[in-house]
Amino acid sequence: MTSKRTGKAIGWSIAFLVSGILLSVSLYSALASVVTPAGSFLLAALLQSVAMLAAFGAATWAIGLRGAGLTPGDLRWAPVRIGLPSLGRGVLLGLVPAAVAMTAAVVLGGAAWSHDGGSAGEWLAASLQTGAVLLPAALAEEVIFRGVPLVLLAGLIGRWKAAVLLSVLFAMAHLLNPGVTGLALANIALAGVFLSACFYLPGGLWIATGAHLGWNLGLAALAAPVSGVPLVMPMLDYEPGGPDWLTGAAFGPEGGILATLVFAGVTAMVVRQVRNGRQG
């Protein structure tokens, strides 16, 4: 591979990330000036996700498709008739590890739930509302970290090296999250590798987005913090138990060694599927 081609791929990747970030900030500021998110965490999160999705969608078109010459197939965009079922499979692929990690915390770390007085109907409504906010956030992050840069860098250094590199950046994007620790960042990076592996399954971006959503929604619906961010859920209060290094404490399951083991196991499973040819 020529140094010229290498330089172009790296240059396009950097341009994608930088332009997307700058445009995201500008769009969020514009949206927040029209729809004031003050006092509503979910609304602020939704506006941020919409801004990121619009910004990096534009960067994907301008830099990935037009500039770097990638195709929708290169970016693993499947038609809706294939994508929607893949999204559903991805949600299950994320929900199950989340449930396993939290069940293990109950058995091994004394984690527990208590009833806070809300009803099952309120819990269901809040879960659906939270899912509606988490979906664009998951899609935006997948477009950023499992989109143009992954495809371009994979052509230079191979899929898995590119996945690890971008997963480190994915973890670094969570540096300012409440209560973040070194173990939490390592787990988020490992989650990034898992999602990158999902990206190479049939369904591509759809299944990766679904897995991302499934993990986050699984934690949120069971009243656990998501990457350090507490999401209030009617009917349930979650006590993580301990020790902190095992269960993740206030950061949520992603801050504990149980999540490390779960992510390692599910990542190995998906990587094996990809290597066995189930990548579409």
Sequence and secondary structure as in RCSB ss.txt:
>XXXX:A:sequence
MTSKRTGKAIGWSIAFLVSGILLSVSLYSALASVVTPAGSFLLAALLQSVAMLAAFGAATWAIGLRGAGLTPGDL
RWAPVRIGLPSLGRGVLLGLVPAAVAMTAAVVLGGAAWSHDGGSAGEWLAASLQTGAVLLPAALAEEVIFRGVPL
VLLAGLIGRWKAAVLLSVLFAMAHLLNPGVTGLALANIALAGVFLSACFYLPGGLWIATGAHLGWNLGLAALAAP
VSGVPLVMPMLDYEPGGPDWLTGAAFGPEGGILATLVFAGVTAMVVRQVRNGRQG
>XXXX:A:secstr
  HHHHHHHHHHHHHHHHHHHHHHHHHHHHHHHHS  TT HHHHHHHHHHHHHHHHHHHIIIIIIIIS   TTTT
T   HHHHHHHHHHHHHHHHHHHHHHHHHHHHHH  EEEE S  HHHHHHHHHHHHHHHHHHHHHHHHHHTTHHH
HHHHHHH HHHHHHHHHHHHHHTTTTSTT  HHHHHHHHHHHHHHHHHHTSTTTHHHHHHHHHHHHHHHHHTT  
BTTB    TTEEEE  S HHHH GGG GGGSHHHHHHHHHHHHHHHHHHHTTTT 
